[in-house]
Amino acid sequence: MPSSPASIEFPPDFVWGAATAAYQVEGSPLADGAGPSIWHRFSHTPGRVRDGDTGDVACDHYRRWPEDIALMRQLGLTSYRFSIAWSRILPEGRGRVNPAGLAHYERVVDALLEAGIAPNITLYHWDLPAALDDRGGWLNPDIADWFADYAAVLFKALGDRVPMWATLNEPWVVADGGYLHGVLAPGHRSAFEAVIAARHLMRAHGSAVLAYRTLARQQIGLVVNIEPKYPASDSAADRAATARADAQMNRQFLDPALLGQTPPEMPEVYGEAWVEWRPEELALAHQPLDFVGINYYTRAVVRDEPGAWPLRAAPVRQARAMHTETGWEVYPAGLSDTLAWFQRRYGNTPLYVTENGSAFYDPPVADAPCRDGLLDDPLRQHYLREHVLALHAARASGVDLRGYYAWSLLDNLEWAHGYSKRFGLVHVDYATQQRTLKGTAALYAKVIATGGRCLGGR
Ligand code: BGC
């Protein structure tokens, strides 16, 4: 656990935000001329999402965004990170622009600016237009151009007004969940495909950054999820397994983007499925970035496991530790370790923690313990407090960390888990769409209002 120093203070320009993603919160997936996405298809395929849940209604954020921006103001957020649904802008994924889809996001951006909340837009948070999946999706090399063309539409329309852009959210999850293990859309299960998808994801990232440099002038970066890996023992086998897991999850995407190389362990991870990147592919992926966003939830302690495909590595559950409802160990020190590791390996690119949060069971509001009208969620409050302290520790050790986004503003569709996992600062009653602040929201508002000082001197 990070130590709790007597005084905590974040600078006044430190960004305090919350994040969401289009398919998880918006609902109305086909409204106003939008095309279907792979998540629309996946969630409507029986057996893919728990309890048959879909994003058809979700938090109805597509229509209730003014109310949600009012909540953001109430919390004192200085930034809102959200994603744009590609198939609202280009219903077939390429070609024809849908003006109604674009107008929706223009209204949201203008209302955020009016509320003094900086928009931070992610171009791709996993909801590929289904029409592009029909052409091979992330396996088709042309996707780098499709993505850059889509990005260019947005840079032209919103580039002057939006200070922060991210190309991809968590390319590892797209390749690993979508193409290697098949637990997320489009649900494929192939090491050969995962290797190809990863390469085209990063070519697409580079192509969009290049488009940005000609069309807009603020900040663009990449958002990755990092889960630091610690060996279960000192044995050579466990240490090698840890290096494989770290390469596949943490360095597979950052090394091309920031160093113009792929991790040396990759051939060992993927065996005959691995294909070396061509120099021009590495060069395209390796574009100067204005920031990197790190999503941090947990760590993994890793041991050698010959039967685990394809990594031959397996996580070891830490029996005495606290775990969230998604089974993730609560390990705040991993956040400061990760930020310090990033700086050592990749140098001084400005960092933001673009997601961090926890799912814990919240009882229905009517039965919930409430304090001052807030749904009491002590475990989530503990998680937030300890991770904000870890941010502070990282900054104190010299990391150029400029902001933090809580995941998530609202309870929402937790992908294949459906609505069974609640990460929100704000509780959503899905039957009535009523929003209720949780204790964590109040704690976060206090952290923001005091620049973190309320956490000092415990
Ligand atoms: C994703 C979110 C997701 C969260 C919690 C991240 O991997 O970006 O969309 O809901 O983690 O699982």
Residues whose N, C-alpha, C, O or C-beta is under 5 A from the ligand:
A	BS01	BGC	A21
